[in-house]
Amino acid sequence: MLNIAVCDDEEMILPYLCQQISSAFERFHIAAKIDTYSSSVTLKRTIEARKNYDVFFLDIDMRELDGFKLASFIESKLQEAVLIFVSAKEKYVFSSFRHHPFSFIRKEKLKEDLESTVSDLQKKLNEEKKSDTVILSDELQRTYELSAQDVSYIEAQDKYISIKTTMGELVIRSSLSAAEKSLQNTCFMRIHKSYIINLHAVYEIFYDKVVLDDGTELPVGRGKVQILKQRFCEET
């Protein structure tokens, strides 16, 4: 479920804005909990008190603390938060770019802009979920879903593969080649005929081996080191 904050100091507009945002998320079947704020200072204090939100809908023209200043504060505290500006003044579009907002919604085109914004957000969430999840299958087509951050490496063991995780070892009957195919376009890379590693678990790379964060040393196949270094830089 997404935690969403909507901030607009026009108290007559705020309930309508919240209702439209809620309806848009419902249409895309995204579970969301929405808190409303008619004061930007109150929202700032709430964040200072360690209340986290995933998505912020911010008006720009606010009396106490304008939307841009509030956005700067949010960026300093919650770097992963999604910022969306909602304004009746399109002249602010270009000024908003310095905060790298996910979207700029025009109040006079509220429903239309909300529809495209939530649609794009759904795509972003789906991509993040895909990259955060490892899904592997055994020879009987049973699937195993794991958090990518929990998997450090996968080792071939005869007709099985051993998946090394932070919680222990999971052994399934499958080939390393099948696992490699399932992990295409993810943070995993095959570095040897017997090993696939999570690039986010890499601590150090040598000419013939890689050292993982937990001290595990694994061999790197001939000709793989340069590709490994390039992939490591791209991922991290």
C-alpha positions as CSV (number, residue, x, y, z in Angstrom):
1,M,0.0,0.0,0.0
2,L,1.2,3.5,-0.9
3,N,1.2,6.2,1.8
4,I,0.3,9.5,0.1
5,A,0.3,13.1,1.4
6,V,-1.7,15.8,-0.3
7,C,-0.9,19.3,0.6
8,D,-2.9,22.4,-0.5
9,D,-3.7,25.4,1.7
10,E,-6.9,26.1,-0.1
11,E,-9.2,24.2,2.3
12,M,-12.2,24.4,0.0
13,I,-10.3,22.7,-2.8
14,L,-8.5,20.1,-0.7
15,P,-11.3,17.6,-0.2
16,Y,-12.2,17.6,-3.9
17,L,-8.5,17.2,-4.8
18,C,-8.2,14.3,-2.4
19,Q,-11.3,12.6,-3.7
20,Q,-10.1,12.8,-7.3
21,I,-6.7,11.4,-6.4
22,S,-8.3,8.6,-4.5
23,S,-10.6,7.8,-7.4
24,A,-7.7,7.7,-9.8
25,F,-5.7,5.2,-7.7
26,E,-8.8,3.0,-7.3
27,R,-9.3,2.9,-11.1
28,F,-5.8,1.6,-11.5
29,H,-6.3,-0.8,-8.6
30,I,-3.4,0.7,-6.6
31,A,-4.0,0.4,-2.8
32,A,-3.3,3.8,-1.2
33,K,-3.8,5.6,2.1
34,I,-4.1,9.3,1.7
35,D,-3.5,12.0,4.4
36,T,-4.4,15.6,3.7
37,Y,-2.7,18.7,4.9
38,S,-4.0,22.3,4.6
39,S,-0.7,23.6,6.0
40,S,2.7,23.0,4.4
41,V,4.4,23.7,7.8
42,T,2.3,21.0,9.4
43,L,3.4,18.5,6.8
44,K,7.0,19.5,7.2
45,R,6.7,19.0,11.0
46,T,5.1,15.6,10.4
47,I,8.0,14.5,8.3
48,E,10.4,15.8,10.9
49,A,8.6,13.6,13.4
50,R,9.6,10.6,11.1
51,K,6.4,10.1,9.3
52,N,7.2,8.7,5.9
53,Y,5.2,9.0,2.7
54,D,5.8,7.3,-0.7
55,V,4.1,10.0,-2.8
56,F,3.5,13.7,-2.3
57,F,1.0,15.8,-4.2
58,L,2.0,19.4,-3.5
59,D,0.4,22.7,-4.4
60,I,3.0,25.4,-5.2
61,D,1.4,28.7,-4.1
62,M,1.1,28.1,-0.4
63,R,1.4,30.9,2.2
64,E,3.5,29.5,5.0
65,L,6.0,27.5,3.0
66,D,5.7,27.2,-0.8
67,G,5.6,23.9,-2.7
68,F,9.1,24.3,-4.0
69,K,10.7,24.9,-0.6
70,L,8.7,22.1,0.8
71,A,9.9,19.8,-2.0
72,S,13.5,20.7,-1.3
73,F,12.9,19.7,2.4
74,I,11.3,16.4,1.3
75,E,14.2,15.6,-1.0
76,S,16.6,16.1,1.8
77,K,14.7,13.7,4.1
78,L,13.0,11.2,1.8
79,Q,15.2,10.7,-1.3
80,E,13.0,7.9,-2.7
81,A,9.7,9.8,-2.4
82,V,7.7,10.6,-5.6
83,L,7.0,14.3,-5.9
84,I,4.0,15.5,-7.9
85,F,3.2,19.2,-8.2
86,V,-0.4,20.3,-8.6
87,S,-0.9,23.9,-9.6
88,A,-3.3,26.3,-11.3
89,K,-0.4,28.2,-12.8
90,E,1.3,26.5,-15.7
91,K,4.1,29.1,-15.6
92,Y,5.6,27.0,-12.8
93,V,6.2,24.0,-15.0
94,F,9.8,24.9,-16.0
95,S,10.7,26.1,-12.5
96,S,9.6,22.8,-11.1
97,F,12.2,20.9,-13.1
98,R,15.0,21.5,-10.7
99,H,13.2,19.3,-8.2
100,H,12.9,16.5,-10.7
101,P,9.1,15.9,-10.1
102,F,7.5,12.8,-11.3
103,S,4.7,14.9,-12.8
104,F,3.1,18.3,-13.0
105,I,-0.6,18.3,-12.8
106,R,-2.7,21.3,-14.0
107,K,-5.7,22.0,-11.8
108,E,-7.8,23.0,-14.7
109,K,-7.0,19.6,-16.3
110,L,-7.0,17.7,-13.0
111,K,-8.8,14.5,-14.1
112,E,-7.0,14.2,-17.4
113,D,-3.5,14.8,-15.9
114,L,-4.2,12.6,-12.9
115,E,-5.2,9.7,-15.2
116,S,-1.9,9.9,-17.1
117,T,0.2,10.5,-14.0
118,V,-1.3,7.5,-12.1
119,S,-0.9,5.3,-15.2
120,D,2.8,6.2,-15.4
121,L,3.2,5.7,-11.6
122,Q,1.7,2.2,-12.0
123,K,4.2,1.4,-14.7
124,K,7.0,2.6,-12.4
125,L,5.8,0.5,-9.5
126,N,5.5,-2.6,-11.7
127,E,9.1,-2.1,-13.0
128,E,10.4,-1.6,-9.4
129,K,8.6,-4.8,-8.2
130,K,10.0,-6.7,-11.1
131,S,13.6,-5.6,-10.4
132,D,13.1,-6.2,-6.6
133,T,11.9,-9.8,-7.1
134,V,13.7,-13.0,-8.1
135,I,11.3,-15.6,-9.6
136,L,12.9,-19.0,-10.4
137,S,11.3,-22.3,-11.4
138,D,12.3,-25.9,-11.0
139,E,11.9,-28.7,-13.5
140,L,8.3,-29.3,-12.3
141,Q,7.5,-25.7,-13.0
142,R,7.0,-24.8,-9.4
143,T,7.9,-21.2,-8.8
144,Y,10.0,-19.7,-6.0
145,E,9.7,-15.9,-5.4
146,L,12.4,-14.2,-3.4
147,S,13.5,-10.7,-2.7
148,A,16.4,-9.8,-4.9
149,Q,18.2,-8.1,-2.0
150,D,18.2,-11.3,0.0
151,V,19.9,-13.3,-2.7
152,S,23.7,-13.0,-2.9
153,Y,24.6,-15.7,-5.4
154,I,23.4,-18.9,-7.1
155,E,25.6,-22.0,-7.5
156,A,25.3,-24.9,-9.9
157,Q,25.4,-28.3,-8.1
158,D,25.0,-31.2,-10.6
159,K,21.3,-31.3,-11.5
160,Y,20.4,-28.7,-8.9
161,I,21.1,-25.0,-8.2
162,S,21.8,-23.7,-4.7
163,I,20.4,-20.2,-4.0
164,K,22.4,-18.5,-1.3
165,T,20.2,-16.0,0.6
166,T,20.5,-14.0,3.8
167,M,18.2,-16.5,5.4
168,G,20.0,-19.6,4.3
169,E,20.3,-21.9,1.3
170,L,17.5,-22.9,-1.0
171,V,18.2,-25.9,-3.3
172,I,15.9,-26.6,-6.3
173,R,16.2,-29.0,-9.2
174,S,17.0,-26.7,-12.2
175,S,20.0,-25.7,-14.3
176,L,22.1,-22.6,-14.0
177,S,21.3,-21.8,-17.6
178,A,17.5,-21.8,-16.8
179,A,18.1,-19.5,-13.8
180,E,20.3,-17.2,-16.0
181,K,17.5,-16.9,-18.5
182,S,14.9,-16.1,-15.8
183,L,17.3,-13.4,-14.4
184,Q,17.8,-11.5,-17.7
185,N,17.6,-7.7,-17.4
186,T,18.1,-7.8,-13.6
187,C,20.9,-7.0,-11.2
188,F,22.2,-10.6,-11.6
189,M,25.1,-11.8,-13.8
190,R,26.6,-15.1,-14.6
191,I,30.3,-14.8,-13.9
192,H,31.4,-18.4,-14.3
193,K,30.0,-21.7,-15.5
194,S,29.0,-22.5,-12.0
195,Y,28.0,-19.1,-10.5
196,I,25.5,-16.3,-10.9
197,I,26.0,-13.3,-8.6
198,N,23.9,-10.4,-7.4
199,L,25.9,-7.3,-8.5
200,H,24.6,-5.4,-5.4
201,A,26.3,-8.0,-3.2
202,V,29.8,-7.4,-4.7
203,Y,32.5,-5.9,-2.4
204,E,35.6,-6.2,-4.6
205,I,36.6,-7.4,-8.0
206,F,39.9,-9.0,-8.9
207,Y,41.3,-10.3,-12.2
208,D,40.2,-13.8,-11.5
209,K,37.7,-13.6,-8.6
210,V,35.0,-11.5,-6.9
211,V,34.6,-10.9,-3.2
212,L,31.1,-10.5,-1.9
213,D,30.0,-8.4,1.1
214,D,29.9,-11.4,3.4
215,G,33.5,-12.3,2.5
216,T,32.6,-15.1,0.1
217,E,35.1,-15.5,-2.8
218,L,33.9,-16.8,-6.1
219,P,35.9,-17.4,-9.4
220,V,35.3,-15.2,-12.4
221,G,35.5,-16.9,-15.8
222,R,38.1,-16.0,-18.4
223,G,37.0,-12.9,-20.3
224,K,34.2,-12.0,-17.8
225,V,36.1,-9.5,-15.7
226,Q,35.7,-6.4,-17.9
227,I,32.0,-7.1,-18.5
228,L,31.6,-7.7,-14.7
229,K,33.2,-4.3,-13.9
230,Q,31.0,-2.5,-16.5
231,R,27.8,-4.2,-15.2
232,F,28.9,-3.4,-11.6
233,C,29.3,0.3,-12.4
234,E,26.0,0.4,-14.2
235,E,24.1,-1.2,-11.4
236,T,25.7,0.6,-8.4
